[in-house]
Amino acid sequence: MALDFEAICVAAEAAADAARGETLPRFRRVGFETKADGSPVTEADKAAERAIRATLGAAFPDFGIRGEEYGGEAGGDRPQWLVDPIDGTIGFSRGIPLFTTLISLIDEGEPVFGLIDCPALDERYVGWKGGGCRRNGEPTRVSDESDPRRAIVSHGDPFCFELWGAMPVFERMARECALLRGYTDAFGHAQVLGGGIAAMVDLHCNAWDLAPVQVLAPEAGGRCVTLPERDGKLGVVFGNPELVETLAGWFEAG
């Protein structure tokens, strides 16, 4: 089916606005619980996902929805929204203002629309296949820096490299990337899209964590390499195309 990306964008931004209405009033005012998988969850996560689901469901009742907190059915043949109401819940629960809300749309098994909202920073990155990437309405581009000795390179949690069996890659990054930084989660993704961080490696993630940047990085003039799935988890290397080629090659080298 032909997708109306302008309408999809309007609905997704309205859903992100609704999520802000749940997360910001609770920021630095909420405790957290621990889910069965060991990850944290707050009432803000749950309330934000309910608000997102209500908004998206009203706008596109025929689309599926799958979210981190309330699950959802397999996409089947119809487009499906993927939702992470608060990416960076640990930081959110400890008063760190770098959490994000993630909304993406999957069509025929591929991410085609992505939104990364940074509520506490009042920044929002949005785009779709063929539509470019914008931050608060202005086009963004990935960094031109391709030399790992000069580029800011970011990574997800180091223990995720261990879970992925990629500690040698992390150790090589620490040796050869002079400006290696741990800007984790989708806050790091957003900084790559804005050009501040030249590339990022993020491993052992769920589909809703990575779908937005899988769309947005190429639309910002970058490259996104999705690594072979491991134990049901995903990993990506994205950013400046030449630098991504270098970093992805380190995984192949072992």
N, C-alpha and C positions, 0 to 999 in steps of 0.2 A: 504494500500500500504506500501511496505517496504521503510523506509526512510534512505537515505545515510547521516548519521550525520556528517561524515567528510566533505562532500561537503556543507552541511547546515552550519557548523561552519565556513568554509572558506568564504561563502557568507555573513554571519552575521558579521564576523570580518571586511570584506571589507566595509560593510555598516557602521559599527561603525567608521572605519577610515574616510569614506566620511563625516560622521556627525561631526567628530572632525574638519575637514577642514572648516566647517561652523560655529561651535560654538566657537572654540578657538580664531580666529581672531576678533570675536565680543565681547569676554568677557571683561567686564568693559568698553565697548564702545557702548552700546546699551541701548535704553529706552524700556519701555514695555507698552502694552495696556491691558485693562481689557475685558475679554470675557463675554458673556452673563451670564455665571454661576458664575461670580465674580472672577474667577481665572485669573492670569496674563498670557500674552503670549508676546513673542518678535519675531522680524524678524529672530533671530537665531533659535527659535523653528521651525518656518515654513520652513526655508531653510534647516535645518538638516533633517526634515522629508521628504522633497522632495528628498534629496540626498539618504536617506535610501531607500525610495520607488523605486527610479530608479535602485539602485544597486541590491536590492532583486528581483525586478521584472524581471531584465535581467537574473539573475541566475536561478530563478524558476518561469517562467511565468505562470505556472498552479496553483500556490499557491495564496490564497487570502491574502490581506493585510488590516489591520485595525489599524489606528493610532489616537493619541489623537487630532491632529490638523486638519486632513483631513478626519477623519471617515473611512468608508469602509463598505462593504457588510458583511452580516452574513456569517460565515464560511462554512455552509453546510456540504457536505461530503468530501471536500478537506482540506488539511492542510492550516492553516492560520497563517500568521505572526501577532504579536501584537507589536506595536511600540510606545514608548514614547521618543520623540527626546531629550527633556530636562526634567528630573525629578528633581524638585527643582528649578523651574523657578524663584520663589521669591528670593532665594539666589543668583542665577545666575545674576539676574537683579540688585542686590545690591553688586556685586563684591565678593561674597563668593565662594571659589573654590571647593565646595563640591557637585556640580551638577553631574548628571549622564545621560547616554543614555541607554535606556532599549530596548532590542529586545528579543522576545520569539517566539516560534512556538507551536501552538496548533494543536493536531491531535486527532480526535475522541473525541473532547470536553475536552481534558486534556493537560496541558502544558508538553511538552516533551524535549524542548531545551530552555536554557536561557543564556542571556548575560547581564552583568552589566558593563558598561564602565565608568570610572572616568577620564575624559580627562585631567583635570587640575593636577591630581595626577599621570597621566600616569600609571594607574592600570586598568586591565581588568579581570573580572571574567567570566568564560565561562564553560559550561558543558551541558550534556544531560543525559537522563535516562539510567543508566547502564554505563555511561562513566566517572563518577567522576566529580569533580569541580577543576578548575585550575585558578590560578592568575598569569598572565603573563607567562603562560606555566608551572608553578610549582603547584603540588597538594596542596590543602588547606584542613584543618580540623576545625570543630567547636571546641569551648572551652571544656575542660574537667571539668570545674567548674560548679557544680550543686547546690551549696548552695546559696540561694538568699542573705544571709548576706555577702558573699564574692564576688559574681559574679558582673560584670558590666552588668546591664540590661538597655536596651534602650526602648524608646517609641516614637510613632509619636506625632503629635500635641495634646495637652491636650483637645482642643475643640472637637476633633474627638471622644474622649471617651464620652464627653457629648452628641454628636450627636448619638452615639451608645447606649446610656443609660447605660454606664459602668463607671460612675464617682466613684462608690464605689470600683471598681477594681483599678482604678488609685490611689485612696487614700490609698488602701492597699499596692500597690506597693511602694508608697512614705514612708509608715511606715516600711515595712518589707524588702525592697531592699536597703541596705545601700549605694550602688554605683549606684543609679538610674540616668540615663543620658538621655538627649533629643537629641540623634543623629538621626535626622529624615530622612525620605525619603530613597531612595535606597543606599545613602551613609551609613546609618546605617545597611542596609541589607548586604552590602559588608563587613562591619567590623565583622558581625556575621560569615560570611563565612570564614573570615580570622582568626577567633578565638579570636580576641581582646575583642569583646562584646560577652557575653555568651548566651544571648537571647534577643529577641525584640518582642514587641507587637505593631502592626500597624493596625489601624482601619479606616473604612469609606474610602476605597480605590477603585480604578477602576481595572479592570482585567489586563490592561497593566502595572499597578504599581506592581502587586504582582506575575504575572506569572513566571518571571525569578527566584525569590527566592523560589517559590513553587517547582521548579525543582532542584535548586542548593543546597538548605539546606540539603535535604536527601543525595545528592551526596557528600556533605562534611561531612557526618557522623552524621548529625543532624536529627531533626524531624521538620516538619512543619504541624501545625494544622490549617486548614481553618475553621473559625467559620461560623455558619449559616448566610446566606446573610440577610442584612437588608436594605430595601428601595433601592434595586438595587446595594448596595455597599458591598464590601468584607472586611473581617478582618482576620488577621493571628497572630499566636504565633509560633515562630520558634527559633531554636538554639539547645543548649545542650538538649538531649532527656529528661533527668530527670527534668531539670529545666522547660522545656516546659510543662511537665506533671503537675508540681506544678502551674505554671502560668495559664494554661488553666483551671485547677480545680477551680481557683478563679472566673472565669466567671460562672462556674456551681453553685458555692456557692452563687453568687449574691452579 
